[in-house]
Amino acid sequence: MTDTDPRFTVLGARPGKIVAVHLSYGSRADQRGRRPAAPSYFFKPSSSLAPSGAEIVRPVGTELLAFEGEIALVIGEPARWVTPDAAWSHVASVTAANDFGLYDLRANDKGSNVRSKGGDGYTPLGPAMIDAREVDPTALRLRTWVNGDLVQDDTTAGLIFPLAQIVADLSQHFTLETGDVILTGTPAGSSVVTPGQVVEVQVDAGSLTTGRLRTTVVQGDQPFDPAIGSLPTIDETQRIEAWGSAEAAATAASRTGDVTATGENPTDEAVPVASPVPVTDATAPRLSPTLRDKLERVPVAALSGQLRKRGLNDVTIDGVHALTPGSRFVGTARTLRFVPHREDLFASHGGGQNAQKRAFDAVGEGEVIVIEARGETGSGTLGDILAIRAHARGAAAIVTDGGVRDAEAVAAVGIPVFTAGPHPAVLGRRHVPWETDVAVGCGGTTVEPGDILVGDGDGVIVIPPAIAEEVVDAALAQETEDAWIAEQVASGHPIEGLFPMNAEWRARYESERNA
């Protein structure tokens, strides 16, 4: 019976639906680097509700369980097609909520959050209700603590979408019924929690308060079955969004005791890392099919000539050659930077899911992993396992100004690899994997995430995206012209006056081209 089920005690009954807002606070939007024009939503099952004092289980094989302190609204009078001015009168109560999410399970649900936010205990509410009639919905305060430390503190004045607007908007699409719960989004400060930590959320309206909603994180022992469904998986973007910032994600990337590359962390305590990992969803924009097609038809030499005409001479990645002769690629840059080897830094940065592994796990279709190894070829910067991973994710190529280990096996994978040469030694002999998706220096030129790269037998060239269309169109035109000149030379004409064309030859060329 619902009146004896502790999950629903604070509400008095099991709600018909729980609706949650994706992104609503300005501070959170600024942290994420994207501000929505209108609110968007997802549903959570009522079975995810939990009372204050409950435990939340972090499943086996996961690491990114994140809290989100929120204000929950409980509907009193049914609402359908209500205006923002009338919307608040349909709200009966306000309480504290924690919209927990497991980022390890986001990948396959594409934003619906069914598995990542629908788990048992993932929606604690309470411990007390505040009568909505007694509060100003624009002046509510929300705070969250982890192990007693204040980590979130914001008010509804910081909302992008006022609470009344959210209620009115939802009522345009379906009836909000008595007892329904709306989770109104979280401000900046949401982050990952680990077993043993305690999260508390409180909502205040002047002297009125919900009290602290308390949840303790515990470690589960039941693994997911790969024969039934997909397993937990994370990439760099999920890690950063779970931790709340690139800096926090970088701090979490290196963990005490994880110097054996096992990925295990007995203490589960983060060790600070020096460099951020600034990745966003738009780190490396995809090429349009039309532009990609054009680039695939133009040799690197022709692109180099056009870039030189535009004053760009330092855009070639020097000293790298295709591991497999005849390789060619076109793609956008996804970068990885190594720093010179130092034993203590390798101990803190080299193990587990380090920057090197994160780069290969995060690379997307049509992207090129560009590795800064300072031209140091005294160890490998990748081997066959990482090449297989990049190939499986649809990467266009790998470019490194360092060495490649297991060179023959890497060549057999089938992904184009341009390298300064093979070397049998492992990474830690010369390099420490440091950071990803930052500007890097590879083969004497700077490569930024999202730059366009083209490689062939002549080498690899970097094209600034802003002028790519202009450069490739000019290169195609030049290739057509050069082919015509080659025909004239082959038929016996001397080069003088023809290459480059003087006015007479130019007129003849234009006449034949337009014929």
C-alpha positions as CSV (number, residue, x, y, z in Angstrom):
1,M,0.0,0.0,0.0
2,T,1.3,3.5,-0.8
3,D,0.4,4.8,2.6
4,T,3.0,2.4,4.2
5,D,5.6,2.6,1.4
6,P,8.4,4.8,2.8
7,R,9.3,6.0,-0.7
8,F,6.0,7.9,-1.0
9,T,5.6,9.0,2.7
10,V,6.4,12.7,2.1
11,L,4.0,12.9,-0.8
12,G,1.2,10.9,0.9
13,A,0.7,8.8,-2.3
14,R,2.5,7.5,-5.3
15,P,2.7,10.2,-8.0
16,G,1.4,9.5,-11.4
17,K,4.5,11.0,-13.1
18,I,7.7,12.7,-12.3
19,V,8.9,15.3,-14.9
20,A,12.4,16.7,-14.8
21,V,13.9,19.8,-16.5
22,H,17.2,19.3,-18.4
23,L,18.8,22.7,-17.9
24,S,17.2,25.6,-16.2
25,Y,19.7,27.6,-14.1
26,G,21.9,30.3,-15.6
27,S,24.9,29.2,-13.6
28,R,24.6,25.6,-14.8
29,A,24.1,26.8,-18.4
30,D,27.2,28.9,-18.2
31,Q,29.1,26.0,-16.8
32,R,28.0,23.7,-19.6
33,G,28.6,26.4,-22.2
34,R,25.2,26.2,-23.7
35,R,22.0,28.1,-22.9
36,P,18.7,26.7,-24.1
37,A,16.1,28.9,-25.7
38,A,13.2,27.0,-24.1
39,P,12.9,24.4,-21.4
40,S,13.2,20.7,-22.3
41,Y,12.2,17.7,-20.2
42,F,12.5,14.0,-19.4
43,F,10.5,11.6,-17.3
44,K,11.6,9.6,-14.2
45,P,9.7,6.6,-12.9
46,S,8.0,6.8,-9.5
47,S,9.9,3.7,-8.4
48,S,13.0,5.9,-8.3
49,L,11.6,7.9,-5.3
50,A,13.3,7.6,-1.9
51,P,12.9,9.3,1.5
52,S,15.4,11.2,3.4
53,G,17.9,9.0,5.1
54,A,17.9,6.4,2.3
55,E,21.0,4.9,0.6
56,I,21.7,5.1,-3.2
57,V,23.7,2.3,-4.7
58,R,26.5,2.9,-7.2
59,P,26.4,-0.2,-9.5
60,V,29.4,-2.4,-10.1
61,G,31.5,-1.2,-13.0
62,T,30.5,2.4,-12.8
63,E,32.2,5.6,-11.6
64,L,30.1,8.6,-12.6
65,L,27.2,8.8,-10.1
66,A,26.4,12.5,-9.9
67,F,24.1,14.4,-7.5
68,E,21.9,17.3,-8.6
69,G,20.2,19.3,-5.8
70,E,16.9,20.6,-7.0
71,I,13.6,22.2,-6.0
72,A,10.7,19.8,-6.5
73,L,7.1,21.1,-7.1
74,V,4.1,19.0,-6.2
75,I,0.9,19.6,-8.2
76,G,-2.2,20.3,-6.2
77,E,-4.9,21.2,-8.7
78,P,-4.8,19.6,-12.2
79,A,-3.4,22.0,-14.8
80,R,-4.1,22.0,-18.5
81,W,-3.4,24.9,-20.8
82,V,-2.8,27.3,-17.9
83,T,-1.0,30.6,-18.3
84,P,2.2,31.5,-16.4
85,D,0.2,34.0,-14.4
86,A,-2.1,31.3,-13.2
87,A,0.3,28.4,-13.0
88,W,1.6,28.8,-9.5
89,S,-2.0,28.4,-8.1
90,H,-1.8,24.8,-9.3
91,V,1.2,24.0,-7.2
92,A,0.5,22.6,-3.7
93,S,3.9,22.2,-2.2
94,V,7.6,22.7,-2.6
95,T,10.2,20.3,-1.3
96,A,13.9,19.4,-1.7
97,A,15.0,16.8,-4.3
98,N,18.1,15.1,-5.5
99,D,18.0,14.2,-9.2
100,F,20.8,11.6,-9.1
101,G,22.2,10.4,-12.5
102,L,24.6,7.7,-13.5
103,Y,26.5,9.1,-16.5
104,D,28.0,5.7,-17.3
105,L,24.6,4.7,-18.6
106,R,23.8,7.8,-20.7
107,A,25.2,6.7,-24.1
108,N,22.5,4.4,-25.4
109,D,19.5,6.3,-24.2
110,K,20.3,9.5,-26.2
111,G,19.0,12.0,-23.7
112,S,15.9,10.1,-22.5
113,N,17.8,9.3,-19.2
114,V,15.8,6.1,-18.7
115,R,18.6,4.1,-17.3
116,S,20.9,6.8,-16.1
117,K,18.3,8.5,-13.9
118,G,15.6,5.9,-13.5
119,G,17.3,3.7,-10.9
120,D,15.9,2.8,-7.6
121,G,16.6,5.5,-5.1
122,Y,17.6,8.0,-7.7
123,T,15.0,10.6,-6.8
124,P,15.1,11.3,-3.0
125,L,12.4,13.8,-1.9
126,G,11.8,15.6,1.4
127,P,12.1,15.5,4.3
128,A,9.3,18.2,4.7
129,M,6.9,20.1,2.5
130,I,6.5,23.9,2.2
131,D,3.1,25.2,1.4
132,A,3.4,26.8,-2.1
133,R,0.8,29.4,-1.1
134,E,3.1,30.8,1.5
135,V,6.2,31.4,-0.7
136,D,7.4,33.6,-3.5
137,P,8.4,31.2,-6.3
138,T,11.0,33.7,-7.5
139,A,12.8,33.8,-4.1
140,L,13.4,30.2,-3.1
141,R,16.9,29.2,-2.0
142,L,18.5,25.9,-2.9
143,R,21.6,24.5,-1.1
144,T,23.5,21.2,-1.4
145,W,26.2,19.7,0.9
146,V,28.6,16.8,0.3
147,N,30.1,15.4,3.6
148,G,29.1,18.7,5.2
149,D,30.8,21.0,2.6
150,L,28.5,23.4,0.8
151,V,28.8,22.7,-3.0
152,Q,25.6,24.3,-4.4
153,D,24.0,27.6,-3.3
154,D,21.6,29.4,-5.7
155,T,18.1,30.9,-5.8
156,T,15.2,30.8,-8.2
157,A,16.2,34.3,-9.2
158,G,19.0,32.5,-11.2
159,L,16.6,30.5,-13.2
160,I,16.5,30.9,-17.0
161,F,12.9,29.7,-16.9
162,P,10.8,30.8,-13.9
163,L,9.0,28.0,-12.0
164,A,5.6,29.3,-13.2
165,Q,6.7,29.2,-16.8
166,I,7.8,25.5,-16.4
167,V,4.4,24.6,-15.0
168,A,2.6,26.5,-17.7
169,D,4.7,25.0,-20.5
170,L,4.2,21.4,-19.3
171,S,0.5,22.1,-19.1
172,Q,0.5,22.9,-22.8
173,H,1.5,19.3,-23.6
174,F,-0.3,17.1,-21.1
175,T,-2.4,17.4,-18.0
176,L,-0.5,17.9,-14.8
177,E,-2.4,15.9,-12.3
178,T,-2.7,16.1,-8.5
179,G,0.4,14.6,-6.9
180,D,2.6,14.9,-10.0
181,V,6.2,16.0,-9.2
182,I,8.3,18.4,-11.3
183,L,12.0,18.5,-10.7
184,T,13.0,22.0,-11.7
185,G,16.7,21.6,-12.6
186,T,20.0,22.1,-10.8
187,P,22.4,25.1,-10.5
188,A,26.2,24.9,-10.9
189,G,28.1,22.7,-8.5
190,S,26.6,19.3,-9.4
191,S,29.4,16.7,-9.4
192,V,30.3,13.1,-8.8
193,V,30.0,11.3,-5.5
194,T,31.5,8.1,-4.4
195,P,30.6,5.3,-1.9
196,G,30.7,6.5,1.7
197,Q,29.8,10.1,0.9
198,V,26.7,11.8,2.2
199,V,24.7,14.3,0.1
200,E,22.2,16.7,1.7
201,V,19.8,19.1,-0.1
202,Q,17.7,21.8,1.5
203,V,15.2,24.4,0.2
204,D,14.4,27.5,2.1
205,A,11.7,30.2,1.7
206,G,12.5,32.9,4.2
207,S,11.9,31.2,7.6
208,L,10.3,28.2,6.0
209,T,12.5,25.2,5.3
210,T,12.3,21.6,4.0
211,G,15.1,20.5,6.3
212,R,18.0,18.6,4.9
213,L,17.3,15.7,2.5
214,R,20.0,13.2,3.3
215,T,21.3,10.4,1.1
216,T,24.3,8.1,1.6
217,V,26.1,6.6,-1.4
218,V,27.0,2.9,-1.1
219,Q,28.8,0.5,-3.4
220,G,26.7,-2.2,-5.1
221,D,27.7,-5.8,-5.8
222,Q,25.4,-6.8,-8.6
223,P,27.1,-6.5,-12.0
224,F,25.2,-5.8,-15.3
225,D,24.7,-8.7,-17.6
226,P,26.2,-8.0,-21.1
227,A,24.0,-10.8,-22.6
228,I,20.9,-8.7,-21.7
229,G,21.8,-5.1,-22.5
230,S,24.6,-2.7,-23.0
231,L,27.2,-2.2,-20.4
232,P,28.2,1.0,-18.7
233,T,30.5,3.2,-20.9
234,I,32.0,6.6,-20.6
235,D,33.9,9.1,-22.7
236,E,35.5,12.4,-22.1
237,T,32.4,14.4,-22.6
238,Q,30.4,12.3,-20.1
239,R,33.2,12.5,-17.6
240,I,33.3,16.3,-17.8
241,E,29.6,16.7,-17.6
242,A,29.3,14.4,-14.7
243,W,32.1,16.1,-12.7
244,G,30.7,19.6,-13.7
245,S,33.9,21.1,-15.3
246,A,37.0,20.2,-17.2
247,E,39.1,21.0,-14.2
248,A,37.2,18.6,-11.9
249,A,37.3,15.9,-14.6
250,A,41.0,16.3,-14.9
251,T,41.4,16.0,-11.2
252,A,39.4,12.8,-11.1
253,A,41.4,11.3,-14.0
254,S,44.3,10.5,-11.8
255,R,43.7,8.4,-8.6
256,T,45.7,7.2,-5.7
257,G,47.2,3.8,-6.2
258,D,46.4,3.6,-9.9
259,V,49.9,3.5,-11.3
260,T,49.6,0.1,-12.9
261,A,47.2,1.0,-15.6
262,T,44.5,-1.3,-14.1
263,G,41.9,1.5,-13.8
264,E,41.3,0.4,-10.2
265,N,41.3,2.8,-7.3
266,P,41.2,1.2,-3.9
267,T,40.8,4.4,-2.0
268,D,38.5,6.2,-4.4
269,E,40.1,9.5,-3.5
270,A,41.0,11.9,-6.2
271,V,44.5,13.2,-6.6
272,P,44.9,16.7,-8.2
273,V,46.0,16.8,-11.8
274,A,47.7,19.9,-13.2
275,S,46.0,20.4,-16.5
276,P,42.4,20.6,-17.6
277,V,40.7,18.6,-20.3
278,P,38.5,21.1,-22.1
279,V,36.1,19.1,-24.2
280,T,32.7,20.1,-25.4
281,D,30.2,18.5,-27.8
282,A,31.4,20.9,-30.4
283,T,35.2,20.2,-30.0
284,A,35.6,18.9,-33.5
285,P,32.7,19.8,-35.8
286,R,31.9,17.4,-38.5
287,L,32.7,18.3,-42.1
288,S,29.8,18.7,-44.4
289,P,29.6,15.9,-47.0
290,T,30.2,18.4,-49.8
291,L,33.3,19.8,-48.3
292,R,34.7,16.4,-47.4
293,D,34.1,15.2,-51.0
294,K,36.0,18.2,-52.3
295,L,38.9,17.7,-49.9
296,E,39.1,14.0,-50.8
297,R,39.7,15.0,-54.5
298,V,42.6,17.4,-53.9
299,P,46.2,16.4,-53.2
300,V,48.0,17.9,-50.2
301,A,50.4,19.7,-52.5
302,A,47.6,21.6,-54.2
303,L,46.2,22.6,-50.8
304,S,49.6,23.7,-49.7
305,G,50.0,26.0,-52.7
306,Q,46.7,27.7,-52.0
307,L,47.4,28.2,-48.3
308,R,50.8,29.7,-49.2
309,K,49.0,32.2,-51.5
310,R,47.0,33.2,-48.4
311,G,50.2,33.8,-46.3
312,L,50.0,30.4,-44.5
313,N,53.4,28.7,-44.8
314,D,53.6,26.9,-41.4
315,V,50.7,24.6,-41.8
316,T,52.4,21.3,-42.6
317,I,53.1,18.6,-40.1
318,D,56.7,17.8,-40.9
319,G,58.6,14.6,-40.4
320,V,55.6,12.2,-40.4
321,H,55.0,9.6,-43.1
322,A,52.3,7.1,-43.8
323,L,52.8,3.8,-42.0
324,T,51.1,2.2,-45.0
325,P,52.2,3.6,-48.4
326,G,49.3,5.0,-50.3
327,S,47.3,6.1,-47.3
328,R,45.1,9.2,-47.6
329,F,42.7,10.8,-45.2
330,V,40.5,13.8,-44.5
331,G,39.2,14.7,-41.1
332,T,38.9,17.2,-38.2
333,A,41.4,17.3,-35.4
334,R,41.0,15.7,-31.9
335,T,44.2,16.4,-30.0
336,L,46.4,14.6,-27.4
337,R,49.4,16.1,-25.8
338,F,52.3,14.3,-24.1
339,V,54.9,16.0,-21.9
340,P,58.5,14.7,-21.3
341,H,58.7,11.7,-19.0
342,R,59.2,12.3,-15.3
343,E,58.7,9.4,-12.9
344,D,56.5,11.1,-10.4
345,L,54.3,12.6,-13.1
346,F,53.9,9.3,-14.9
347,A,52.9,7.7,-11.6
348,S,50.1,10.2,-11.2
349,H,49.1,10.6,-14.8
350,G,50.1,7.4,-16.6
351,G,47.8,4.8,-15.1
352,G,44.1,4.0,-15.5
353,Q,42.0,5.9,-17.9
354,N,44.8,8.4,-18.6
355,A,44.7,11.2,-21.3
356,Q,45.9,8.8,-24.0
357,K,43.2,6.3,-23.4
358,R,40.5,9.0,-23.0
359,A,41.5,10.4,-26.4
360,F,41.1,7.1,-28.1
361,D,37.8,6.4,-26.3
362,A,36.4,9.8,-27.2
363,V,37.4,10.2,-30.8
364,G,34.4,10.4,-33.1
365,E,33.6,9.4,-36.7
366,G,35.6,11.4,-39.2
367,E,38.0,12.8,-36.6
368,V,41.8,12.6,-36.6
369,I,43.7,12.0,-33.4
370,V,46.7,14.4,-33.5
371,I,49.4,13.6,-31.0
372,E,52.0,16.1,-29.8
373,A,55.1,14.0,-28.9
374,R,57.7,16.8,-29.4
375,G,59.3,14.9,-32.3
376,E,60.5,12.4,-29.7
377,T,60.6,9.0,-31.4
378,G,62.3,7.1,-28.6
379,S,59.1,5.3,-27.6
380,G,55.7,4.5,-29.0
381,T,52.8,6.9,-28.6
382,L,50.2,4.3,-29.6
383,G,50.1,0.6,-30.4
384,D,47.7,-1.8,-32.1
385,I,45.0,-1.9,-29.3
386,L,44.6,1.9,-29.5
387,A,44.6,1.8,-33.3
388,I,41.9,-0.8,-33.2
389,R,39.8,1.4,-30.8
390,A,40.2,4.5,-33.0
391,H,39.2,2.4,-36.1
392,A,36.2,0.9,-34.3
393,R,35.0,4.4,-33.5
394,G,35.2,5.6,-37.1
395,A,38.3,7.8,-36.7
396,A,39.6,9.1,-40.0
397,A,43.3,8.8,-39.1
398,I,46.0,9.1,-36.4
399,V,48.9,11.5,-36.8
400,T,51.8,11.5,-34.3
401,D,55.2,13.2,-34.5
402,G,56.4,10.4,-32.1
403,G,56.9,6.7,-32.6
404,V,54.4,3.9,-33.2
405,R,54.8,0.6,-31.3
406,D,53.7,-2.7,-32.9
407,A,54.0,-1.0,-36.2
408,E,53.2,-3.9,-38.4
409,A,50.1,-4.8,-36.3
410,V,49.0,-1.1,-36.4
411,A,49.4,-1.0,-40.2
412,A,47.2,-4.1,-40.4
413,V,44.3,-2.4,-38.6
414,G,43.4,-0.5,-41.7
415,I,43.3,3.1,-40.3
416,P,45.7,5.6,-41.8
417,V,48.5,6.3,-39.4
418,F,51.1,9.0,-40.1
419,T,54.1,8.8,-37.8
420,A,57.8,9.8,-37.3
421,G,58.7,6.2,-37.3
422,P,58.3,2.8,-35.4
423,H,59.8,2.1,-32.0
424,P,59.3,-0.9,-29.7
425,A,59.4,0.9,-26.3
426,V,56.3,1.6,-24.2
427,L,54.9,5.1,-23.5
428,G,56.5,5.6,-20.1
429,R,60.1,5.6,-21.5
430,R,59.8,9.1,-23.0
431,H,56.3,10.5,-22.4
432,V,53.6,11.3,-19.9
433,P,50.1,11.5,-21.3
434,W,49.0,14.9,-20.1
435,E,45.8,16.4,-21.7
436,T,43.4,16.2,-24.6
437,D,41.5,18.6,-26.9
438,V,43.8,21.6,-26.5
439,A,46.0,23.3,-29.1
440,V,49.1,21.1,-29.7
441,G,52.3,21.4,-31.5
442,C,52.8,18.4,-33.9
443,G,55.6,18.2,-36.4
444,G,56.4,21.9,-36.1
445,T,52.9,23.3,-36.6
446,T,50.1,24.2,-34.2
447,V,46.9,22.1,-34.5
448,E,43.7,23.2,-32.7
449,P,40.7,20.9,-32.0
450,G,38.4,21.2,-35.0
451,D,41.1,22.1,-37.5
452,I,40.9,20.3,-40.8
453,L,43.6,17.8,-41.7
454,V,44.4,16.2,-45.1
455,G,47.1,13.6,-45.5
456,D,48.6,11.8,-48.5
457,G,51.9,10.6,-49.8
458,D,53.3,14.2,-49.6
459,G,52.5,14.5,-45.9
460,V,49.9,16.1,-43.7
461,I,48.6,19.6,-43.9
462,V,46.4,21.7,-41.5
463,I,43.6,23.9,-42.9
464,P,41.8,26.5,-40.7
465,P,38.1,25.7,-41.0
466,A,37.1,29.3,-41.7
467,I,38.9,29.3,-45.1
468,A,38.5,25.6,-46.0
469,E,35.8,26.1,-48.6
470,E,37.8,28.9,-50.3
471,V,41.0,27.0,-50.3
472,V,39.6,23.7,-51.6
473,D,37.6,25.4,-54.4
474,A,40.8,27.3,-55.5
475,A,42.8,24.1,-55.3
476,L,40.3,22.2,-57.4
477,A,40.4,25.0,-60.0
478,Q,44.2,24.9,-60.0
479,E,44.2,21.2,-60.4
480,T,42.0,21.5,-63.5
481,E,44.3,24.1,-64.9
482,D,47.5,22.1,-64.1
483,A,46.0,19.0,-65.8
484,W,45.4,21.0,-69.0
485,I,49.0,22.4,-68.9
486,A,50.3,18.9,-68.4
487,E,48.4,17.8,-71.6
488,Q,50.0,20.6,-73.6
489,V,53.5,19.8,-72.3
490,A,53.0,16.1,-73.1
491,S,52.0,17.0,-76.7
492,G,55.3,18.8,-77.2
493,H,54.8,22.4,-76.2
494,P,57.7,24.1,-74.3
495,I,57.2,25.1,-70.7
496,E,58.1,28.8,-71.2
497,G,55.0,30.9,-71.3
498,L,52.8,27.9,-70.5
499,F,53.8,27.2,-66.9
500,P,52.8,29.6,-65.6
501,M,50.5,30.7,-68.4
502,N,51.1,34.0,-70.2
503,A,48.2,36.0,-71.6
504,E,48.2,34.1,-74.9
505,W,48.0,30.7,-73.2
506,R,45.5,31.9,-70.7
507,A,43.2,33.0,-73.4
508,R,43.5,29.7,-75.2
509,Y,42.8,27.8,-71.9
510,E,39.7,29.9,-71.1
511,S,38.5,29.4,-74.7
512,E,38.8,25.6,-74.6
513,R,37.4,25.4,-71.0
514,N,34.3,27.4,-72.0
515,A,33.8,25.7,-75.3
